[in-house]
Amino acid sequence: MLSNIQANNFCKPHNLPQKSTNFVAKYKTMGANSSYKAMHDIVEQTKEGTILIPDDFTTCGTPDAVRSGLSRLCRNGLLYRFAKGIYYRPLYDKWDGTLREPSLDAIALKIAQRDNARIIPTGAYALNKLGLSTQVPANIIYITDGSARQVKFGEGKSITFRHSNDLGIFAYQSQLMQLAVLAMREIGEKTITEDQKGIIKNMITSHVSEQEFNHDIVLAPTWIKKILQR
């Protein structure tokens, strides 16, 4: 049987094992390092120029750990921050060694992939992509069936996603036909020139199959049908 002194000592709280402050701090540091290592491995497996977002690292730890890991990857030069929540693995020009940022289309497609949405360039950017304008607008606009949003980067530049309920515009089989129709709508029936008509018709003839054309021409506005009809 235990003596009173032994029993008292046995029951004293200070005799129970306690987690020290140093132990907790060390545990958190080990967790952060583990998350960073997992994130580092993911980045190392990607190609140079690959775009990455926090969702690509959800298996690596808590949201706080991922945020911390992204900051650390940027400090170490393994990632560059393009805009809030958008990063890329650096790609350098093989001739002059300058850093090459990802294209705006690649950034937009990554966001659309994350949101499980479809996007189509429109406005002045659609004209530029078709070669109907040499001007690259500072503010790129896409139509989307997803959420409306704007991504700002650089000085006065942005990628804007405008939600559209016009599901017919997403029904085209040919992306070129889809882009051509949006570009022609941007120019307007009264202002489109014969040169512009010729450029668009030649591109469609060269790159759109008969099957795709027959499907897509039905979706176009009447005045565009008259111009593009084969």
Kinemage of the C-alpha trace (Angstrom):
@kinemage 1
@onewidth
@group {chain A} dominant
@subgroup {mainchain}
@vectorlist {calphas} color= white
{ca met a 1} P 0.000 0.000 0.000
{ca leu a 2} L 1.283 3.518 -0.867
{ca ser a 3} L 2.204 5.824 1.934
{ca asn a 4} L 0.476 9.205 2.178
{ca ile a 5} L 3.632 10.945 0.937
{ca gln a 6} L 3.923 8.584 -2.062
{ca ala a 7} L 0.240 8.973 -2.908
{ca asn a 8} L 0.457 12.758 -2.737
{ca asn a 9} L 3.523 12.865 -4.955
{ca phe a 10} L 1.944 10.455 -7.437
{ca cys a 11} L -1.148 12.615 -7.808
{ca lys a 12} L 0.621 15.956 -8.194
{ca pro a 13} L -0.042 17.437 -11.669
{ca his a 14} L 3.559 18.534 -12.158
{ca asn a 15} L 4.624 14.889 -12.274
{ca leu a 16} L 2.493 14.252 -15.402
{ca pro a 17} L 4.223 14.583 -18.811
{ca gln a 18} L 3.584 18.017 -20.323
{ca lys a 19} L 4.123 19.311 -23.895
{ca ser a 20} L 6.601 22.136 -23.718
{ca thr a 21} L 6.353 25.312 -25.767
{ca asn a 22} L 9.531 24.275 -27.579
{ca phe a 23} L 8.008 20.924 -28.488
{ca val a 24} L 4.891 22.570 -30.005
{ca ala a 25} L 7.002 25.054 -31.967
{ca lys a 26} L 9.232 22.238 -33.201
{ca tyr a 27} L 6.160 20.215 -34.236
{ca lys a 28} L 4.730 23.163 -36.204
{ca thr a 29} L 8.083 23.722 -37.899
{ca met a 30} L 8.265 20.060 -38.892
{ca gly a 31} L 4.734 20.316 -40.347
{ca ala a 32} L 5.589 23.451 -42.309
{ca asn a 33} L 8.761 21.866 -43.662
{ca ser a 34} L 6.823 18.761 -44.668
{ca ser a 35} L 4.273 20.887 -46.569
{ca tyr a 36} L 7.006 22.890 -48.252
{ca lys a 37} L 8.846 19.726 -49.301
{ca ala a 38} L 5.655 18.320 -50.867
{ca met a 39} L 5.012 21.607 -52.689
{ca his a 40} L 8.635 21.803 -53.799
{ca asp a 41} L 8.371 18.304 -55.284
{ca ile a 42} L 5.218 19.236 -57.238
{ca val a 43} L 6.911 22.319 -58.703
{ca glu a 44} L 10.033 20.352 -59.620
{ca gln a 45} L 7.923 17.889 -61.614
{ca thr a 46} L 6.375 20.633 -63.787
{ca lys a 47} L 7.786 22.133 -66.955
{ca glu a 48} L 9.291 25.604 -67.015
{ca gly a 49} L 6.546 28.148 -67.671
{ca thr a 50} L 3.833 26.044 -65.994
{ca ile a 51} L 1.099 28.067 -64.280
{ca leu a 52} L 0.204 27.026 -60.739
{ca ile a 53} L -2.493 28.100 -58.291
{ca pro a 54} L -3.089 27.263 -54.598
{ca asp a 55} L -5.602 24.556 -55.606
{ca asp a 56} L -2.703 22.602 -57.134
{ca phe a 57} L -1.278 22.113 -53.633
{ca thr a 58} L -4.372 21.179 -51.619
{ca thr a 59} L -2.874 17.782 -50.694
{ca cys a 60} L 0.230 19.415 -49.240
{ca gly a 61} L -1.261 20.889 -46.072
{ca thr a 62} L -3.615 23.434 -44.617
{ca pro a 63} L -4.471 26.659 -46.502
{ca asp a 64} L -2.081 28.548 -44.206
{ca ala a 65} L 0.700 26.056 -44.885
{ca val a 66} L 0.105 26.343 -48.640
{ca arg a 67} L 0.187 30.162 -48.491
{ca ser a 68} L 3.400 30.036 -46.508
{ca gly a 69} L 4.886 27.478 -48.891
{ca leu a 70} L 4.037 29.586 -51.951
{ca ser a 71} L 5.726 32.613 -50.404
{ca arg a 72} L 8.800 30.521 -49.634
{ca leu a 73} L 8.901 29.075 -53.156
{ca cys a 74} L 8.807 32.631 -54.532
{ca arg a 75} L 11.573 33.788 -52.190
{ca asn a 76} L 13.709 30.878 -53.335
{ca gly a 77} L 13.121 31.722 -57.002
{ca leu a 78} L 11.299 28.479 -57.802
{ca leu a 79} L 8.038 30.312 -58.544
{ca tyr a 80} L 7.102 33.794 -59.687
{ca arg a 81} L 3.863 35.538 -58.715
{ca phe a 82} L 1.877 36.748 -61.734
{ca ala a 83} L -1.133 38.081 -59.830
{ca lys a 84} L -2.973 37.319 -56.610
{ca gly a 85} L -3.342 33.532 -56.400
{ca ile a 86} L -1.557 32.921 -59.725
{ca tyr a 87} L 2.041 31.729 -59.945
{ca tyr a 88} L 4.290 30.284 -62.612
{ca arg a 89} L 7.524 28.381 -62.841
{ca pro a 90} L 10.069 30.718 -64.458
{ca leu a 91} L 10.957 30.215 -68.104
{ca tyr a 92} L 13.926 32.073 -69.563
{ca asp a 93} L 14.496 32.934 -73.193
{ca lys a 94} L 17.175 30.651 -74.613
{ca trp a 95} L 18.704 33.491 -76.634
{ca asp a 96} L 18.947 36.454 -74.292
{ca gly a 97} L 18.094 34.882 -70.928
{ca thr a 98} L 15.172 37.202 -70.193
{ca leu a 99} L 12.264 35.963 -68.089
{ca arg a 100} L 9.235 35.046 -70.193
{ca glu a 101} L 5.844 35.444 -68.574
{ca pro a 102} L 3.044 33.011 -69.496
{ca ser a 103} L 0.601 34.131 -72.174
{ca leu a 104} L -2.675 35.754 -71.201
{ca asp a 105} L -4.537 32.903 -72.884
{ca ala a 106} L -2.675 30.385 -70.723
{ca ile a 107} L -3.533 32.353 -67.568
{ca ala a 108} L -7.196 32.625 -68.593
{ca leu a 109} L -7.421 28.923 -69.423
{ca lys a 110} L -5.924 27.987 -66.055
{ca ile a 111} L -8.543 30.085 -64.247
{ca ala a 112} L -11.309 28.589 -66.390
{ca gln a 113} L -10.028 25.083 -65.645
{ca arg a 114} L -10.097 25.838 -61.918
{ca asp a 115} L -13.658 27.179 -62.155
{ca asn a 116} L -14.811 24.402 -64.518
{ca ala a 117} L -15.964 27.106 -66.945
{ca arg a 118} L -15.773 27.772 -70.679
{ca ile a 119} L -14.265 30.976 -72.028
{ca ile a 120} L -14.078 32.757 -75.403
{ca pro a 121} L -11.970 35.829 -76.229
{ca thr a 122} L -14.081 38.737 -77.358
{ca gly a 123} L -13.861 42.418 -78.240
{ca ala a 124} L -10.556 43.864 -79.429
{ca tyr a 125} L -8.692 40.744 -78.282
{ca ala a 126} L -10.757 38.560 -80.614
{ca leu a 127} L -9.809 40.868 -83.515
{ca asn a 128} L -6.146 40.619 -82.552
{ca lys a 129} L -6.211 36.821 -82.377
{ca leu a 130} L -7.723 36.665 -85.867
{ca gly a 131} L -5.096 39.004 -87.261
{ca leu a 132} L -7.652 41.727 -87.950
{ca ser a 133} L -5.897 44.122 -85.581
{ca thr a 134} L -2.281 44.532 -84.478
{ca gln a 135} L -3.343 46.156 -81.223
{ca val a 136} L -3.078 44.017 -78.098
{ca pro a 137} L -5.471 45.579 -75.562
{ca ala a 138} L -4.234 46.154 -72.024
{ca asn a 139} L -7.534 44.801 -70.701
{ca ile a 140} L -8.351 41.385 -72.152
{ca ile a 141} L -12.008 40.343 -72.119
{ca tyr a 142} L -13.447 36.826 -72.258
{ca ile a 143} L -17.050 35.679 -72.339
{ca thr a 144} L -17.665 32.862 -69.879
{ca asp a 145} L -20.448 30.608 -68.684
{ca gly a 146} L -18.816 30.716 -65.249
{ca ser a 147} L -18.564 33.453 -62.662
{ca ala a 148} L -17.772 37.029 -63.619
{ca arg a 149} L -14.415 38.161 -62.262
{ca gln a 150} L -11.410 40.335 -62.986
{ca val a 151} L -7.743 39.508 -62.521
{ca lys a 152} L -5.494 42.563 -62.278
{ca phe a 153} L -1.773 42.487 -62.943
{ca gly a 154} L 0.976 44.898 -63.835
{ca glu a 155} L 0.123 48.552 -64.234
{ca gly a 156} L -3.431 49.090 -65.461
{ca lys a 157} L -3.719 45.638 -67.038
{ca ser a 158} L -6.387 43.026 -66.408
{ca ile a 159} L -8.141 39.883 -67.608
{ca thr a 160} L -11.911 40.246 -67.348
{ca phe a 161} L -14.413 37.394 -67.466
{ca arg a 162} L -17.935 38.494 -68.374
{ca his a 163} L -20.681 36.017 -67.636
{ca ser a 164} L -23.000 35.309 -70.555
{ca asn a 165} L -26.354 33.529 -70.561
{ca asp a 166} L -26.110 33.129 -74.337
{ca leu a 167} L -25.310 29.419 -74.330
{ca gly a 168} L -25.548 29.341 -78.124
{ca ile a 169} L -22.142 30.986 -78.391
{ca phe a 170} L -20.649 27.993 -76.571
{ca ala a 171} L -22.306 25.499 -78.935
{ca tyr a 172} L -19.845 25.974 -81.819
{ca gln a 173} L -17.770 22.955 -82.742
{ca ser a 174} L -14.976 25.024 -84.299
{ca gln a 175} L -13.164 27.493 -82.067
{ca leu a 176} L -12.180 29.444 -85.165
{ca met a 177} L -15.809 29.809 -86.279
{ca gln a 178} L -16.746 30.821 -82.747
{ca leu a 179} L -13.988 33.440 -82.667
{ca ala a 180} L -14.826 34.697 -86.172
{ca val a 181} L -18.475 35.257 -85.289
{ca leu a 182} L -17.571 37.180 -82.135
{ca ala a 183} L -15.018 39.272 -84.025
{ca met a 184} L -17.518 40.106 -86.781
{ca arg a 185} L -20.101 41.068 -84.191
{ca glu a 186} L -17.502 43.330 -82.593
{ca ile a 187} L -16.778 45.053 -85.930
{ca gly a 188} L -20.459 45.352 -86.827
{ca glu a 189} L -22.528 44.699 -89.929
{ca lys a 190} L -22.269 48.310 -91.164
{ca thr a 191} L -18.537 48.759 -90.607
{ca ile a 192} L -16.922 45.464 -91.615
{ca thr a 193} L -14.712 45.947 -94.688
{ca glu a 194} L -14.306 43.727 -97.736
{ca asp a 195} L -10.685 43.062 -96.717
{ca gln a 196} L -11.796 41.883 -93.290
{ca lys a 197} L -14.454 39.656 -94.842
{ca gly a 198} L -11.843 38.144 -97.141
{ca ile a 199} L -9.362 37.436 -94.320
{ca ile a 200} L -12.013 35.717 -92.202
{ca lys a 201} L -13.428 33.669 -95.090
{ca asn a 202} L -9.953 32.488 -96.144
{ca met a 203} L -9.109 31.369 -92.601
{ca ile a 204} L -12.373 29.480 -92.275
{ca thr a 205} L -11.962 27.816 -95.672
{ca ser a 206} L -8.428 26.708 -94.770
{ca his a 207} L -8.961 25.568 -91.178
{ca val a 208} L -12.627 24.652 -90.616
{ca ser a 209} L -13.853 21.271 -91.807
{ca glu a 210} L -17.033 20.918 -93.857
{ca gln a 211} L -18.738 19.101 -90.990
{ca glu a 212} L -17.849 21.795 -88.441
{ca phe a 213} L -18.837 24.594 -90.830
{ca asn a 214} L -22.243 23.067 -91.598
{ca his a 215} L -22.939 22.696 -87.896
{ca asp a 216} L -21.701 26.140 -86.861
{ca ile a 217} L -23.062 28.316 -89.673
{ca val a 218} L -26.591 27.606 -88.422
{ca leu a 219} L -25.695 29.264 -85.096
{ca ala a 220} L -24.407 32.494 -86.647
{ca pro a 221} L -26.487 35.693 -86.992
{ca thr a 222} L -28.195 36.057 -90.384
{ca trp a 223} L -25.933 38.828 -91.696
{ca ile a 224} L -22.820 36.795 -90.804
{ca lys a 225} L -24.265 33.699 -92.479
{ca lys a 226} L -24.614 35.646 -95.744
{ca ile a 227} L -20.959 36.673 -95.629
{ca leu a 228} L -19.515 33.276 -94.664
{ca gln a 229} L -21.824 30.985 -96.643
{ca arg a 230} L -19.788 28.679 -98.895
